[in-house]
């Protein structure tokens, strides 16, 4: 619900860094709660898409390329304009598995070792765009490896099913 509150400007409207209001290919860029906004070393922003039916990386197809390209381009431009950090100094990625099921993209300072930015969880947005441009169903077909903490319910479900 908090994602929808941000998108509908019922909460945190004053924290919006950038918005593309297009209902299909637009998004809102806001600071992540993990970032106190006092220094750029641990810069951390989240792009929340306006489309509600796109839940995760698995839902993406070539149809979503305009949306993803908007996030990549406009997000980099907004960060450069607002914080003076060039796109070459950003890590821009999606999580799989995500922590919540509403498509969102992480923007972090390249030198910041943000939680979940490691290779087994983070998928660089530029790579996602290239993969979908090559094969629209890439993320429906592709096996995706991901790490789970020992206390996660999903790990327990895999163990019960004999899959972990």
Secondary structure, 3 states (H helix, E strand, C coil): CHHHHHHCCCCCHHHEEEEECCCCCCEEEEECCCCCCCCCCCCEEEEEECCCCCCCHHHCCHHHHHHHHHHHHHHHHHHHHHHCCCHHHEEEEEECCCCCCCCEEEEEECCCCCCCCCCCCEEEHHHHHHHHHHCCCHHHHCCCCCCCCCCCHHHHHHHHCCCC
